[in-house]
Amino acid sequence: MASALRVSTRQLLRRAAAPRAPFAAVSGVRHFAASPLEATSKLYEDIVAKSVKEFKANEAAVSSNLDAEIASNKIVLFMEGSVDAPKSETSYNVVKMLTQVQAVPMVSVDVLSHPAILGYTVSKTSRSRGPHLYVNGSFYADHDGILSKFNTGDLAKELGTASTMSSGVFGGELPIATY
């Protein structure tokens, strides 16, 4: 057994001197995306198309559940992930904006939990990029719309609540905790 594992110095030198093929010839040609953003965008559009197809296959059940959710809550955010753990930068930004203006009470729906949920909100809004915000039962805005309303101060006027802001020395600031 020990002799089978032993390799002589002469055998090692023969292996080292043997001609080898270049790495690319061994593993094949590697292809890189000419535009990674374009490839990612295409992938997202494929996911949206499959989600809409899934929604259309289960439209009655999905619509009845999500329409009831939108009707029974003042603010509903369809986002990637949850408020505590957003899974995209746009969802994170919308959560930060809604937190800053203290838009409460709010319910979030994770569009990644089932393809039909993303298909529902894309079909209802005709906008493929999320997150989508619904206020008082109707579509309010997507990320870009929320951002523009936040920058102009309209988001705070329309959805914000001043009653939860601090007073005194830190007046107008968001409370860190209430002990």
C-alpha positions as protocol buffer text, in pm:
chain_id: "A"
residue {
  index: 1
  type: MET
  ca { x: 0 y: 0 z: 0 }
}
residue {
  index: 2
  type: ALA
  ca { x: 277 y: 242 z: 90 }
}
residue {
  index: 3
  type: SER
  ca { x: 457 y: 165 z: -235 }
}
residue {
  index: 4
  type: ALA
  ca { x: 142 y: 251 z: -434 }
}
residue {
  index: 5
  type: LEU
  ca { x: 133 y: 598 z: -279 }
}
residue {
  index: 6
  type: ARG
  ca { x: 501 y: 666 z: -333 }
}
residue {
  index: 7
  type: VAL
  ca { x: 585 y: 869 z: -636 }
}
residue {
  index: 8
  type: SER
  ca { x: 947 y: 880 z: -742 }
}
residue {
  index: 9
  type: THR
  ca { x: 1129 y: 1199 z: -815 }
}
residue {
  index: 10
  type: ARG
  ca { x: 1184 y: 1079 z: -1169 }
}
residue {
  index: 11
  type: GLN
  ca { x: 803 y: 1040 z: -1222 }
}
residue {
  index: 12
  type: LEU
  ca { x: 739 y: 1391 z: -1085 }
}
residue {
  index: 13
  type: LEU
  ca { x: 997 y: 1539 z: -1322 }
}
residue {
  index: 14
  type: ARG
  ca { x: 842 y: 1359 z: -1621 }
}
residue {
  index: 15
  type: ARG
  ca { x: 496 y: 1494 z: -1530 }
}
residue {
  index: 16
  type: ALA
  ca { x: 628 y: 1847 z: -1489 }
}
residue {
  index: 17
  type: ALA
  ca { x: 812 y: 1838 z: -1822 }
}
residue {
  index: 18
  type: ALA
  ca { x: 514 y: 1699 z: -2016 }
}
residue {
  index: 19
  type: PRO
  ca { x: 353 y: 1956 z: -2249 }
}
residue {
  index: 20
  type: ARG
  ca { x: 17 y: 2085 z: -2130 }
}
residue {
  index: 21
  type: ALA
  ca { x: -268 y: 2253 z: -2308 }
}
residue {
  index: 22
  type: PRO
  ca { x: -341 y: 2617 z: -2220 }
}
residue {
  index: 23
  type: PHE
  ca { x: -607 y: 2672 z: -1953 }
}
residue {
  index: 24
  type: ALA
  ca { x: -865 y: 2810 z: -2196 }
}
residue {
  index: 25
  type: ALA
  ca { x: -833 y: 2505 z: -2419 }
}
residue {
  index: 26
  type: VAL
  ca { x: -888 y: 2272 z: -2125 }
}
residue {
  index: 27
  type: SER
  ca { x: -1190 y: 2444 z: -1975 }
}
residue {
  index: 28
  type: GLY
  ca { x: -1347 y: 2586 z: -2289 }
}
residue {
  index: 29
  type: VAL
  ca { x: -1412 y: 2945 z: -2383 }
}
residue {
  index: 30
  type: ARG
  ca { x: -1547 y: 3170 z: -2110 }
}
residue {
  index: 31
  type: HIS
  ca { x: -1817 y: 3415 z: -2206 }
}
residue {
  index: 32
  type: PHE
  ca { x: -1878 y: 3741 z: -2025 }
}
residue {
  index: 33
  type: ALA
  ca { x: -2187 y: 3955 z: -2048 }
}
residue {
  index: 34
  type: ALA
  ca { x: -2122 y: 4260 z: -2261 }
}
residue {
  index: 35
  type: SER
  ca { x: -2351 y: 4454 z: -2030 }
}
residue {
  index: 36
  type: PRO
  ca { x: -2423 y: 4298 z: -1690 }
}
residue {
  index: 37
  type: LEU
  ca { x: -2700 y: 4550 z: -1621 }
}
residue {
  index: 38
  type: GLU
  ca { x: -2869 y: 4459 z: -1947 }
}
residue {
  index: 39
  type: ALA
  ca { x: -2845 y: 4089 z: -1863 }
}
residue {
  index: 40
  type: THR
  ca { x: -2990 y: 4151 z: -1517 }
}
residue {
  index: 41
  type: SER
  ca { x: -3270 y: 4361 z: -1662 }
}
residue {
  index: 42
  type: LYS
  ca { x: -3355 y: 4084 z: -1907 }
}
residue {
  index: 43
  type: LEU
  ca { x: -3359 y: 3829 z: -1625 }
}
residue {
  index: 44
  type: TYR
  ca { x: -3593 y: 4050 z: -1421 }
}
residue {
  index: 45
  type: GLU
  ca { x: -3827 y: 4097 z: -1716 }
}
residue {
  index: 46
  type: ASP
  ca { x: -3837 y: 3717 z: -1759 }
}
residue {
  index: 47
  type: ILE
  ca { x: -3928 y: 3679 z: -1392 }
}
residue {
  index: 48
  type: VAL
  ca { x: -4203 y: 3939 z: -1426 }
}
residue {
  index: 49
  type: ALA
  ca { x: -4343 y: 3765 z: -1735 }
}
residue {
  index: 50
  type: LYS
  ca { x: -4351 y: 3429 z: -1554 }
}
residue {
  index: 51
  type: SER
  ca { x: -4511 y: 3595 z: -1250 }
}
residue {
  index: 52
  type: VAL
  ca { x: -4788 y: 3751 z: -1460 }
}
residue {
  index: 53
  type: LYS
  ca { x: -4848 y: 3410 z: -1621 }
}
residue {
  index: 54
  type: GLU
  ca { x: -4873 y: 3251 z: -1275 }
}
residue {
  index: 55
  type: PHE
  ca { x: -5113 y: 3525 z: -1163 }
}
residue {
  index: 56
  type: LYS
  ca { x: -5335 y: 3476 z: -1469 }
}
residue {
  index: 57
  type: ALA
  ca { x: -5352 y: 3102 z: -1393 }
}
residue {
  index: 58
  type: ASN
  ca { x: -5477 y: 3171 z: -1037 }
}
residue {
  index: 59
  type: GLU
  ca { x: -5635 y: 3512 z: -1088 }
}
residue {
  index: 60
  type: ALA
  ca { x: -5962 y: 3461 z: -898 }
}
residue {
  index: 61
  type: ALA
  ca { x: -5803 y: 3334 z: -576 }
}
residue {
  index: 62
  type: VAL
  ca { x: -5508 y: 3573 z: -574 }
}
residue {
  index: 63
  type: SER
  ca { x: -5717 y: 3881 z: -662 }
}
residue {
  index: 64
  type: SER
  ca { x: -5980 y: 3811 z: -398 }
}
residue {
  index: 65
  type: ASN
  ca { x: -5719 y: 3772 z: -123 }
}
residue {
  index: 66
  type: LEU
  ca { x: -5501 y: 4069 z: -218 }
}
residue {
  index: 67
  type: ASP
  ca { x: -5793 y: 4300 z: -304 }
}
residue {
  index: 68
  type: ALA
  ca { x: -5930 y: 4232 z: 45 }
}
residue {
  index: 69
  type: GLU
  ca { x: -5589 y: 4309 z: 196 }
}
residue {
  index: 70
  type: ILE
  ca { x: -5564 y: 4639 z: 6 }
}
residue {
  index: 71
  type: ALA
  ca { x: -5922 y: 4738 z: 94 }
}
residue {
  index: 72
  type: SER
  ca { x: -5888 y: 4664 z: 465 }
}
residue {
  index: 73
  type: ASN
  ca { x: -5563 y: 4857 z: 523 }
}
residue {
  index: 74
  type: LYS
  ca { x: -5485 y: 5225 z: 476 }
}
residue {
  index: 75
  type: ILE
  ca { x: -5129 y: 5174 z: 344 }
}
residue {
  index: 76
  type: VAL
  ca { x: -5011 y: 4856 z: 171 }
}
residue {
  index: 77
  type: LEU
  ca { x: -4660 y: 4824 z: 31 }
}
residue {
  index: 78
  type: PHE
  ca { x: -4583 y: 4547 z: -219 }
}
residue {
  index: 79
  type: MET
  ca { x: -4207 y: 4509 z: -186 }
}
residue {
  index: 80
  type: GLU
  ca { x: -3922 y: 4262 z: -225 }
}
residue {
  index: 81
  type: GLY
  ca { x: -3866 y: 4124 z: 125 }
}
residue {
  index: 82
  type: SER
  ca { x: -4012 y: 4262 z: 445 }
}
residue {
  index: 83
  type: VAL
  ca { x: -3992 y: 4598 z: 618 }
}
residue {
  index: 84
  type: ASP
  ca { x: -3736 y: 4452 z: 861 }
}
residue {
  index: 85
  type: ALA
  ca { x: -3533 y: 4284 z: 585 }
}
residue {
  index: 86
  type: PRO
  ca { x: -3578 y: 4444 z: 240 }
}
residue {
  index: 87
  type: LYS
  ca { x: -3427 y: 4239 z: -42 }
}
residue {
  index: 88
  type: SER
  ca { x: -3366 y: 4520 z: -290 }
}
residue {
  index: 89
  type: GLU
  ca { x: -3226 y: 4869 z: -277 }
}
residue {
  index: 90
  type: THR
  ca { x: -3550 y: 5025 z: -404 }
}
residue {
  index: 91
  type: SER
  ca { x: -3753 y: 4846 z: -135 }
}
residue {
  index: 92
  type: TYR
  ca { x: -3503 y: 4960 z: 128 }
}
residue {
  index: 93
  type: ASN
  ca { x: -3526 y: 5321 z: 6 }
}
residue {
  index: 94
  type: VAL
  ca { x: -3907 y: 5319 z: 15 }
}
residue {
  index: 95
  type: VAL
  ca { x: -3907 y: 5176 z: 368 }
}
residue {
  index: 96
  type: LYS
  ca { x: -3665 y: 5450 z: 476 }
}
residue {
  index: 97
  type: MET
  ca { x: -3884 y: 5721 z: 322 }
}
residue {
  index: 98
  type: LEU
  ca { x: -4205 y: 5586 z: 476 }
}
residue {
  index: 99
  type: THR
  ca { x: -4031 y: 5555 z: 813 }
}
residue {
  index: 100
  type: GLN
  ca { x: -3900 y: 5909 z: 791 }
}
residue {
  index: 101
  type: VAL
  ca { x: -4249 y: 6051 z: 730 }
}
residue {
  index: 102
  type: GLN
  ca { x: -4397 y: 5810 z: 988 }
}
residue {
  index: 103
  type: ALA
  ca { x: -4653 y: 5659 z: 748 }
}
residue {
  index: 104
  type: VAL
  ca { x: -4846 y: 5432 z: 984 }
}
residue {
  index: 105
  type: PRO
  ca { x: -5025 y: 5195 z: 1002 }
}
residue {
  index: 106
  type: MET
  ca { x: -4872 y: 5011 z: 710 }
}
residue {
  index: 107
  type: VAL
  ca { x: -4885 y: 4652 z: 587 }
}
residue {
  index: 108
  type: SER
  ca { x: -4614 y: 4507 z: 365 }
}
residue {
  index: 109
  type: VAL
  ca { x: -4652 y: 4217 z: 121 }
}
residue {
  index: 110
  type: ASP
  ca { x: -4344 y: 4027 z: 2 }
}
residue {
  index: 111
  type: VAL
  ca { x: -4374 y: 3987 z: -376 }
}
residue {
  index: 112
  type: LEU
  ca { x: -4099 y: 3725 z: -373 }
}
residue {
  index: 113
  type: SER
  ca { x: -4295 y: 3487 z: -148 }
}
residue {
  index: 114
  type: HIS
  ca { x: -4500 y: 3364 z: -446 }
}
residue {
  index: 115
  type: PRO
  ca { x: -4479 y: 3451 z: -818 }
}
residue {
  index: 116
  type: ALA
  ca { x: -4852 y: 3524 z: -842 }
}
residue {
  index: 117
  type: ILE
  ca { x: -4818 y: 3812 z: -592 }
}
residue {
  index: 118
  type: LEU
  ca { x: -4566 y: 3993 z: -812 }
}
residue {
  index: 119
  type: GLY
  ca { x: -4787 y: 3915 z: -1113 }
}
residue {
  index: 120
  type: TYR
  ca { x: -5087 y: 4064 z: -931 }
}
residue {
  index: 121
  type: THR
  ca { x: -4928 y: 4400 z: -854 }
}
residue {
  index: 122
  type: VAL
  ca { x: -4759 y: 4426 z: -1196 }
}
residue {
  index: 123
  type: SER
  ca { x: -5093 y: 4352 z: -1369 }
}
residue {
  index: 124
  type: LYS
  ca { x: -5282 y: 4596 z: -1148 }
}
residue {
  index: 125
  type: THR
  ca { x: -5036 y: 4886 z: -1189 }
}
residue {
  index: 126
  type: SER
  ca { x: -4896 y: 4817 z: -1538 }
}
residue {
  index: 127
  type: ARG
  ca { x: -4549 y: 4887 z: -1394 }
}
residue {
  index: 128
  type: SER
  ca { x: -4295 y: 4610 z: -1384 }
}
residue {
  index: 129
  type: ARG
  ca { x: -4052 y: 4768 z: -1136 }
}
residue {
  index: 130
  type: GLY
  ca { x: -4150 y: 4774 z: -771 }
}
residue {
  index: 131
  type: PRO
  ca { x: -4209 y: 4845 z: -496 }
}
residue {
  index: 132
  type: HIS
  ca { x: -4572 y: 4950 z: -536 }
}
residue {
  index: 133
  type: LEU
  ca { x: -4754 y: 5151 z: -271 }
}
residue {
  index: 134
  type: TYR
  ca { x: -5133 y: 5144 z: -234 }
}
residue {
  index: 135
  type: VAL
  ca { x: -5311 y: 5404 z: -23 }
}
residue {
  index: 136
  type: ASN
  ca { x: -5680 y: 5386 z: 68 }
}
residue {
  index: 137
  type: GLY
  ca { x: -5741 y: 5099 z: -171 }
}
residue {
  index: 138
  type: SER
  ca { x: -5582 y: 5243 z: -485 }
}
residue {
  index: 139
  type: PHE
  ca { x: -5237 y: 5256 z: -639 }
}
residue {
  index: 140
  type: TYR
  ca { x: -5039 y: 5553 z: -505 }
}
residue {
  index: 141
  type: ALA
  ca { x: -4690 y: 5531 z: -658 }
}
residue {
  index: 142
  type: ASP
  ca { x: -4389 y: 5316 z: -739 }
}
residue {
  index: 143
  type: HIS
  ca { x: -4034 y: 5385 z: -617 }
}
residue {
  index: 144
  type: ASP
  ca { x: -3971 y: 5682 z: -846 }
}
residue {
  index: 145
  type: GLY
  ca { x: -4308 y: 5839 z: -766 }
}
residue {
  index: 146
  type: ILE
  ca { x: -4257 y: 5795 z: -392 }
}
residue {
  index: 147
  type: LEU
  ca { x: -3907 y: 5943 z: -420 }
}
residue {
  index: 148
  type: SER
  ca { x: -4031 y: 6254 z: -602 }
}
residue {
  index: 149
  type: LYS
  ca { x: -4314 y: 6301 z: -350 }
}
residue {
  index: 150
  type: PHE
  ca { x: -4066 y: 6256 z: -65 }
}
residue {
  index: 151
  type: ASN
  ca { x: -3828 y: 6515 z: -211 }
}
residue {
  index: 152
  type: THR
  ca { x: -4104 y: 6772 z: -255 }
}
residue {
  index: 153
  type: GLY
  ca { x: -4250 y: 6707 z: 92 }
}
residue {
  index: 154
  type: ASP
  ca { x: -4583 y: 6582 z: -43 }
}
residue {
  index: 155
  type: LEU
  ca { x: -4529 y: 6234 z: 101 }
}
residue {
  index: 156
  type: ALA
  ca { x: -4506 y: 6372 z: 456 }
}
residue {
  index: 157
  type: LYS
  ca { x: -4814 y: 6589 z: 402 }
}
residue {
  index: 158
  type: GLU
  ca { x: -5025 y: 6311 z: 254 }
}
residue {
  index: 159
  type: LEU
  ca { x: -4917 y: 6008 z: 457 }
}
residue {
  index: 160
  type: GLY
  ca { x: -4708 y: 6127 z: 750 }
}
residue {
  index: 161
  type: THR
  ca { x: -4815 y: 6165 z: 1108 }
}
residue {
  index: 162
  type: ALA
  ca { x: -4656 y: 6439 z: 1317 }
}
residue {
  index: 163
  type: SER
  ca { x: -4788 y: 6293 z: 1645 }
}
residue {
  index: 164
  type: THR
  ca { x: -4506 y: 6040 z: 1665 }
}
residue {
  index: 165
  type: MET
  ca { x: -4225 y: 6295 z: 1632 }
}
residue {
  index: 166
  type: SER
  ca { x: -4016 y: 6394 z: 1935 }
}
residue {
  index: 167
  type: SER
  ca { x: -4056 y: 6725 z: 2112 }
}
residue {
  index: 168
  type: GLY
  ca { x: -3824 y: 6936 z: 2327 }
}
residue {
  index: 169
  type: VAL
  ca { x: -3453 y: 6946 z: 2252 }
}
residue {
  index: 170
  type: PHE
  ca { x: -3486 y: 6688 z: 1977 }
}
residue {
  index: 171
  type: GLY
  ca { x: -3808 y: 6835 z: 1839 }
}
residue {
  index: 172
  type: GLY
  ca { x: -3906 y: 6703 z: 1498 }
}
residue {
  index: 173
  type: GLU
  ca { x: -3668 y: 6407 z: 1517 }
}
residue {
  index: 174
  type: LEU
  ca { x: -3782 y: 6047 z: 1506 }
}
residue {
  index: 175
  type: PRO
  ca { x: -3782 y: 5879 z: 1844 }
}
residue {
  index: 176
  type: ILE
  ca { x: -3509 y: 5622 z: 1896 }
}
residue {
  index: 177
  type: ALA
  ca { x: -3705 y: 5430 z: 2156 }
}
residue {
  index: 178
  type: THR
  ca { x: -3988 y: 5480 z: 2398 }
}
residue {
  index: 179
  type: TYR
  ca { x: -3896 y: 5346 z: 2740 }
}
